Amino acid sequence: MLAPGPTDLPVQYVDARDLAGFLLDPAVPGGTYNVVSRTGHTAMGGLLAACVAVTRADARLCWTDPEAILAAGVEPWIACRSGFRSGTRTAGYRSATSAARTPPA
């Protein structure tokens, strides 16, 4: 299976069903919530290895330079639902923190 490298590319995902359930739960008080996983929770290698494991697939991950994938016409968030470009447009994208913040005064 073609896999956008490097294996240590950080990823942060939010399960849309879990998020919707949380937001629509009347027992949850209003407020501001940060719902992403902590920075460094997993990387592309861990995510895709988990996908192979839970599906019990016999897929072999073929790590490929993201530039080669882009050159082949695969566009992040369109043909591949996982962003793998780490350029300036997405700088800091996969590095949100779930640490508590103090609101400005």
Stockholm file with secondary structure:
# STOCKHOLM 1.0

chainA/1-105         MLAPGPTDLPVQYVDARDLAGFLLDPAVPGGTYNVVSRTGHTAMGGLLAACVAVTRADARLCWTDPEAILAAGVEPWIACRSGFRSGTRTAGYRSATSAARTPPA
#=GR chainA/1-105 SS CEEESCTTCEECCCCHHHHHHHHHCTTSCSSCCCCSCCTTSEEHHHHHHHHHHHHTCCCCCEEECHHHHHHTTCCBTTTBSSCCCCSGGGTTTTCCCCSCCCCCC
#=GC SS_cons         CEEESCTTCEECCCCHHHHHHHHHCTTSCSSCCCCSCCTTSEEHHHHHHHHHHHHTCCCCCEEECHHHHHHTTCCBTTTBSSCCCCSGGGTTTTCCCCSCCCCCC
//
